[in-house]
Amino acid sequence: MNWNATYRRWTNDSSLNNEMKKELEGLKGNEKALEDAFYKNLEFGTGGMRGEIGPGTNRINIYTIRKATEGLARYVVEFGEEAKKRGVVIAYDSRHKSSEFALEVASVLGRHSIQSYVFDELRPTPELSFAVRYLNAFAGIVLTASHNPSEYNGYKVYDEDGCQLTPATANEVIEKLNQVKDELAVEVASIEKLKETGLLQMIGRSIDEAYLEHLKILQLNRSVVKEMAEELKIVFTPLHGTSNKPIRAGLNAYGFKKVIIVKEQEQPDPNFSELTGDGSDSTFLIL
């Protein structure tokens, strides 16, 4: 892959959005950074793909997100109208651009007349897996980079069971993805029109409630929980991520009243401002 040719293809493309143009302008003259951004495509595997946010084929941006989704859409289409109607559930975390990327995913799916269900705000990955099965969807996608640093984001695909793709299925999706030669030319549908036609549905509270009810089924030692819940003290930190609301709702539903929240790490924060990476900050704040 000739990184220079790919770089020129991007800079010469009139459809490139202003944000990407500005960022590429800022990288002019920095050959090392440009080569790293364009020397290859982001790799897609059983865990999806992840990378630094920024312009380039080796970065996470709206164009690489569109390309991955185009590959998945072509895979879904092969399973016929029923698969398209079942659709794809889309969730996202607190990272930079996650909510924007979620709508980009829906816009590509909608271009193929594939139903999408997008959470109305950030949700944890386990709830996405639940929602896929609860809604009988064909697949699920989470915009997240898991444990990676704050400058990263990612794209994870889940099958109809809410599980990570098997190697065989991932290879089929990759085959479709590799057919997409120009990430800048992937066609998208209007989000507003998709909402009007119902091809894009926003989901939220009803899924939260169903998820919580199903979690109660998994409760062990109900008598012990009932006996200890009101007195047991629990310290919880969301670590600036997606778990604040669902964990607190779940603990409250089980009857745990003495839940102490680490306030410094309570709110979603794409920069993970109160985290150092070695865990010492959380331990200090808890103490």
One Martini backbone bead per residue (centre of mass of N, CA, C, O) as a GRO file, in nm:
protein
  287
    1MET     BB    1   0.091   0.040   0.027
    2ASN     BB    2   0.069   0.372  -0.080
    3TRP     BB    3   0.064   0.633   0.124
    4ASN     BB    4   0.090   0.878  -0.065
    5ALA     BB    5  -0.148   0.811  -0.252
    6THR     BB    6  -0.363   0.804  -0.030
    7TYR     BB    7  -0.320   1.088   0.072
    8ARG     BB    8  -0.389   1.229  -0.200
    9ARG     BB    9  -0.673   1.118  -0.224
   10TRP     BB   10  -0.778   1.272   0.017
   11THR     BB   11  -0.687   1.572  -0.049
   12ASN     BB   12  -0.848   1.553  -0.345
   13ASP     BB   13  -1.118   1.520  -0.201
   14SER     BB   14  -1.415   1.705  -0.202
   15SER     BB   15  -1.577   1.529   0.031
   16LEU     BB   16  -1.407   1.610   0.246
   17ASN     BB   17  -1.417   1.712   0.546
   18ASN     BB   18  -1.319   1.981   0.734
   19GLU     BB   19  -1.188   1.831   0.966
   20MET     BB   20  -0.990   1.660   0.798
   21LYS     BB   21  -0.854   1.891   0.649
   22LYS     BB   22  -0.741   2.033   0.899
   23GLU     BB   23  -0.573   1.795   1.009
   24LEU     BB   24  -0.398   1.757   0.755
   25GLU     BB   25  -0.279   2.039   0.756
   26GLY     BB   26  -0.136   1.994   1.039
   27LEU     BB   27   0.052   1.746   0.902
   28LYS     BB   28   0.222   1.901   0.736
   29GLY     BB   29   0.556   1.767   0.712
   30ASN     BB   30   0.470   1.498   0.878
   31GLU     BB   31   0.570   1.209   0.760
   32LYS     BB   32   0.543   1.006   0.992
   33ALA     BB   33   0.241   1.056   1.056
   34LEU     BB   34   0.130   1.006   0.770
   35GLU     BB   35   0.230   0.720   0.731
   36ASP     BB   36   0.078   0.599   0.977
   37ALA     BB   37  -0.213   0.686   0.863
   38PHE     BB   38  -0.161   0.541   0.543
   39TYR     BB   39  -0.003   0.248   0.518
   40LYS     BB   40  -0.286   0.132   0.622
   41ASN     BB   41  -0.537  -0.063   0.730
   42LEU     BB   42  -0.749  -0.132   0.945
   43GLU     BB   43  -0.797  -0.394   1.147
   44PHE     BB   44  -1.014  -0.682   1.117
   45GLY     BB   45  -1.186  -0.883   1.362
   46THR     BB   46  -1.344  -1.044   1.613
   47GLY     BB   47  -1.312  -0.744   1.769
   48GLY     BB   48  -1.277  -0.575   1.527
   49MET     BB   49  -1.185  -0.228   1.571
   50ARG     BB   50  -0.891  -0.017   1.641
   51GLY     BB   51  -0.791   0.335   1.712
   52GLU     BB   52  -0.692   0.623   1.636
   53ILE     BB   53  -0.799   0.940   1.617
   54GLY     BB   54  -0.830   1.032   1.270
   55PRO     BB   55  -0.674   1.070   0.986
   56GLY     BB   56  -0.708   0.785   0.791
   57THR     BB   57  -0.677   0.434   0.734
   58ASN     BB   58  -0.523   0.408   1.039
   59ARG     BB   59  -0.800   0.528   1.149
   60ILE     BB   60  -1.050   0.674   1.338
   61ASN     BB   61  -1.337   0.750   1.138
   62ILE     BB   62  -1.602   0.804   0.938
   63TYR     BB   63  -1.474   0.635   0.699
   64THR     BB   64  -1.393   0.371   0.850
   65ILE     BB   65  -1.673   0.326   0.964
   66ARG     BB   66  -1.820   0.303   0.694
   67LYS     BB   67  -1.662   0.068   0.579
   68ALA     BB   68  -1.731  -0.142   0.793
   69THR     BB   69  -2.041  -0.114   0.753
   70GLU     BB   70  -2.051  -0.194   0.459
   71GLY     BB   71  -1.955  -0.481   0.505
   72LEU     BB   72  -2.184  -0.562   0.697
   73ALA     BB   73  -2.422  -0.495   0.512
   74ARG     BB   74  -2.352  -0.703   0.291
   75TYR     BB   75  -2.383  -0.941   0.479
   76VAL     BB   76  -2.680  -0.902   0.558
   77VAL     BB   77  -2.807  -0.902   0.271
   78GLU     BB   78  -2.746  -1.209   0.214
   79PHE     BB   79  -2.996  -1.289   0.426
   80GLY     BB   80  -3.210  -1.087   0.359
   81GLU     BB   81  -3.503  -0.935   0.458
   82GLU     BB   82  -3.514  -1.044   0.748
   83ALA     BB   83  -3.238  -0.932   0.838
   84LYS     BB   84  -3.306  -0.633   0.779
   85LYS     BB   85  -3.548  -0.619   0.981
   86ARG     BB   86  -3.397  -0.694   1.237
   87GLY     BB   87  -3.115  -0.581   1.245
   88VAL     BB   88  -2.928  -0.321   1.433
   89VAL     BB   89  -2.755  -0.264   1.726
   90ILE     BB   90  -2.656   0.057   1.884
   91ALA     BB   91  -2.368   0.143   2.072
   92TYR     BB   92  -2.205   0.366   2.324
   93ASP     BB   93  -1.962   0.555   2.466
   94SER     BB   94  -1.746   0.815   2.621
   95ARG     BB   95  -1.597   0.871   2.380
   96HIS     BB   96  -1.472   1.018   2.130
   97LYS     BB   97  -1.733   1.021   1.885
   98SER     BB   98  -1.935   0.789   1.944
   99SER     BB   99  -2.213   0.917   1.873
  100GLU     BB  100  -2.139   0.990   1.583
  101PHE     BB  101  -2.068   0.703   1.485
  102ALA     BB  102  -2.345   0.574   1.532
  103LEU     BB  103  -2.486   0.740   1.302
  104GLU     BB  104  -2.307   0.644   1.074
  105VAL     BB  105  -2.393   0.354   1.086
  106ALA     BB  106  -2.697   0.404   1.031
  107SER     BB  107  -2.657   0.544   0.750
  108VAL     BB  108  -2.546   0.290   0.607
  109LEU     BB  109  -2.765   0.087   0.669
  110GLY     BB  110  -2.999   0.258   0.544
  111ARG     BB  111  -2.892   0.242   0.249
  112HIS     BB  112  -2.978  -0.087   0.279
  113SER     BB  113  -3.246  -0.120   0.447
  114ILE     BB  114  -3.148  -0.129   0.750
  115GLN     BB  115  -3.223  -0.176   1.056
  116SER     BB  116  -3.203   0.054   1.342
  117TYR     BB  117  -3.076   0.066   1.689
  118VAL     BB  118  -3.038   0.354   1.897
  119PHE     BB  119  -2.907   0.474   2.157
  120ASP     BB  120  -2.969   0.776   2.340
  121GLU     BB  121  -2.719   0.675   2.510
  122LEU     BB  122  -2.495   0.560   2.692
  123ARG     BB  123  -2.376   0.209   2.703
  124PRO     BB  124  -2.313  -0.096   2.795
  125THR     BB  125  -2.224  -0.383   2.643
  126PRO     BB  126  -2.417  -0.589   2.785
  127GLU     BB  127  -2.675  -0.437   2.687
  128LEU     BB  128  -2.634  -0.488   2.392
  129SER     BB  129  -2.650  -0.795   2.402
  130PHE     BB  130  -2.934  -0.800   2.512
  131ALA     BB  131  -3.078  -0.633   2.287
  132VAL     BB  132  -3.035  -0.826   2.055
  133ARG     BB  133  -3.217  -1.050   2.181
  134TYR     BB  134  -3.472  -0.888   2.261
  135LEU     BB  135  -3.506  -0.778   1.943
  136ASN     BB  136  -3.408  -0.986   1.733
  137ALA     BB  137  -3.144  -0.929   1.610
  138PHE     BB  138  -2.874  -0.976   1.387
  139ALA     BB  139  -2.703  -0.739   1.530
  140GLY     BB  140  -2.411  -0.567   1.679
  141ILE     BB  141  -2.285  -0.237   1.794
  142VAL     BB  142  -1.980  -0.095   1.936
  143LEU     BB  143  -1.852   0.213   2.046
  144THR     BB  144  -1.521   0.111   2.130
  145ALA     BB  145  -1.185   0.069   2.321
  146SER     BB  146  -1.194   0.002   2.605
  147HIS     BB  147  -0.864   0.010   2.748
  148ASN     BB  148  -0.779   0.233   2.588
  149PRO     BB  149  -0.686   0.522   2.529
  150SER     BB  150  -0.840   0.835   2.471
  151GLU     BB  151  -0.740   0.847   2.155
  152TYR     BB  152  -0.935   0.614   2.125
  153ASN     BB  153  -1.126   0.391   1.912
  154GLY     BB  154  -1.414   0.172   1.819
  155TYR     BB  155  -1.537  -0.153   1.659
  156LYS     BB  156  -1.799  -0.373   1.754
  157VAL     BB  157  -1.914  -0.703   1.680
  158TYR     BB  158  -2.233  -0.874   1.700
  159ASP     BB  159  -2.433  -1.126   1.716
  160GLU     BB  160  -2.751  -1.268   1.762
  161ASP     BB  161  -2.635  -1.350   2.067
  162GLY     BB  162  -2.429  -1.116   2.167
  163CYS     BB  163  -2.159  -1.205   2.037
  164GLN     BB  164  -1.872  -1.251   1.938
  165LEU     BB  165  -1.722  -1.317   1.668
  166THR     BB  166  -1.636  -1.557   1.482
  167PRO     BB  167  -1.392  -1.636   1.271
  168ALA     BB  168  -1.580  -1.713   1.036
  169THR     BB  169  -1.759  -1.459   1.039
  170ALA     BB  170  -1.537  -1.247   1.024
  171ASN     BB  171  -1.434  -1.338   0.743
  172GLU     BB  172  -1.695  -1.264   0.592
  173VAL     BB  173  -1.686  -0.964   0.658
  174ILE     BB  174  -1.402  -0.906   0.548
  175GLU     BB  175  -1.465  -0.977   0.257
  176LYS     BB  176  -1.662  -0.739   0.223
  177LEU     BB  177  -1.474  -0.510   0.312
  178ASN     BB  178  -1.253  -0.562   0.082
  179GLN     BB  179  -1.455  -0.453  -0.148
  180VAL     BB  180  -1.394  -0.173  -0.025
  181LYS     BB  181  -1.191   0.065  -0.185
  182ASP     BB  182  -1.357   0.343  -0.092
  183GLU     BB  183  -1.418   0.516   0.196
  184LEU     BB  184  -1.515   0.798   0.057
  185ALA     BB  185  -1.769   0.641  -0.119
  186VAL     BB  186  -1.966   0.587   0.092
  187GLU     BB  187  -2.297   0.554   0.130
  188VAL     BB  188  -2.557   0.766   0.269
  189ALA     BB  189  -2.811   0.841   0.485
  190SER     BB  190  -3.055   1.020   0.622
  191ILE     BB  191  -3.136   1.052   0.943
  192GLU     BB  192  -3.414   1.188   0.922
  193LYS     BB  193  -3.536   0.987   0.717
  194LEU     BB  194  -3.498   0.734   0.889
  195LYS     BB  195  -3.686   0.831   1.114
  196GLU     BB  196  -3.942   0.873   0.941
  197THR     BB  197  -3.945   0.559   0.836
  198GLY     BB  198  -3.811   0.371   1.085
  199LEU     BB  199  -3.509   0.267   1.030
  200LEU     BB  200  -3.469   0.458   1.282
  201GLN     BB  201  -3.437   0.372   1.628
  202MET     BB  202  -3.480   0.487   1.940
  203ILE     BB  203  -3.337   0.373   2.245
  204GLY     BB  204  -3.387   0.278   2.617
  205ARG     BB  205  -3.573   0.247   2.882
  206SER     BB  206  -3.708  -0.027   2.805
  207ILE     BB  207  -3.435  -0.178   2.803
  208ASP     BB  208  -3.343  -0.119   3.087
  209GLU     BB  209  -3.582  -0.261   3.230
  210ALA     BB  210  -3.544  -0.541   3.104
  211TYR     BB  211  -3.254  -0.586   3.196
  212LEU     BB  212  -3.306  -0.569   3.501
  213GLU     BB  213  -3.508  -0.805   3.517
  214HIS     BB  214  -3.307  -1.022   3.411
  215LEU     BB  215  -3.091  -0.987   3.635
  216LYS     BB  216  -3.265  -1.095   3.873
  217ILE     BB  217  -3.249  -1.397   3.786
  218LEU     BB  218  -2.926  -1.410   3.870
  219GLN     BB  219  -2.970  -1.417   4.160
  220LEU     BB  220  -2.800  -1.492   4.454
  221ASN     BB  221  -2.885  -1.537   4.758
  222ARG     BB  222  -3.151  -1.376   4.842
  223SER     BB  223  -3.154  -1.387   5.153
  224VAL     BB  224  -2.881  -1.246   5.195
  225VAL     BB  225  -2.942  -0.987   5.047
  226LYS     BB  226  -3.188  -0.906   5.217
  227GLU     BB  227  -3.028  -0.897   5.490
  228MET     BB  228  -2.766  -0.700   5.384
  229ALA     BB  229  -2.833  -0.456   5.196
  230GLU     BB  230  -2.882  -0.212   5.408
  231GLU     BB  231  -2.571  -0.242   5.541
  232LEU     BB  232  -2.403  -0.264   5.302
  233LYS     BB  233  -2.102  -0.141   5.181
  234ILE     BB  234  -2.048   0.040   4.867
  235VAL     BB  235  -1.789   0.098   4.636
  236PHE     BB  236  -1.818   0.314   4.339
  237THR     BB  237  -1.668   0.328   4.001
  238PRO     BB  238  -1.702   0.433   3.657
  239LEU     BB  239  -1.444   0.558   3.521
  240HIS     BB  240  -1.597   0.757   3.308
  241GLY     BB  241  -1.821   0.575   3.200
  242THR     BB  242  -2.123   0.367   3.147
  243SER     BB  243  -2.208   0.249   3.458
  244ASN     BB  244  -2.356   0.441   3.650
  245LYS     BB  245  -2.666   0.394   3.606
  246PRO     BB  246  -2.697   0.077   3.595
  247ILE     BB  247  -2.560   0.006   3.865
  248ARG     BB  248  -2.735   0.179   4.053
  249ALA     BB  249  -3.004   0.054   3.970
  250GLY     BB  250  -2.932  -0.236   4.047
  251LEU     BB  251  -2.863  -0.196   4.347
  252ASN     BB  252  -3.138  -0.075   4.420
  253ALA     BB  253  -3.311  -0.323   4.333
  254TYR     BB  254  -3.160  -0.510   4.557
  255GLY     BB  255  -3.132  -0.295   4.824
  256PHE     BB  256  -2.888  -0.109   4.806
  257LYS     BB  257  -2.813   0.189   5.004
  258LYS     BB  258  -2.483   0.190   5.061
  259VAL     BB  259  -2.370   0.385   4.811
  260ILE     BB  260  -2.045   0.481   4.712
  261ILE     BB  261  -1.933   0.748   4.521
  262VAL     BB  262  -1.685   0.842   4.301
  263LYS     BB  263  -1.701   1.161   4.206
  264GLU     BB  264  -1.442   1.206   4.024
  265GLN     BB  265  -1.558   0.932   3.838
  266GLU     BB  266  -1.868   0.960   3.754
  267GLN     BB  267  -1.843   1.107   3.492
  268PRO     BB  268  -1.836   1.130   3.176
  269ASP     BB  269  -1.496   1.099   3.017
  270PRO     BB  270  -1.287   1.100   2.740
  271ASN     BB  271  -1.013   1.173   2.922
  272PHE     BB  272  -0.985   1.048   3.200
  273SER     BB  273  -0.893   1.266   3.424
  274GLU     BB  274  -0.896   1.058   3.701
  275LEU     BB  275  -0.670   0.886   3.539
  276THR     BB  276  -0.351   0.700   3.518
  277GLY     BB  277  -0.362   0.352   3.472
  278ASP     BB  278  -0.272   0.202   3.769
  279GLY     BB  279  -0.512   0.265   4.002
  280SER     BB  280  -0.420   0.471   4.228
  281ASP     BB  281  -0.646   0.682   4.211
  282SER     BB  282  -0.886   0.508   4.301
  283THR     BB  283  -0.774   0.419   4.572
  284PHE     BB  284  -0.742   0.702   4.692
  285LEU     BB  285  -1.040   0.798   4.661
  286ILE     BB  286  -1.167   0.574   4.830
  287LEU     BB  287  -0.990   0.637   5.093
   0.00000   0.00000   0.00000
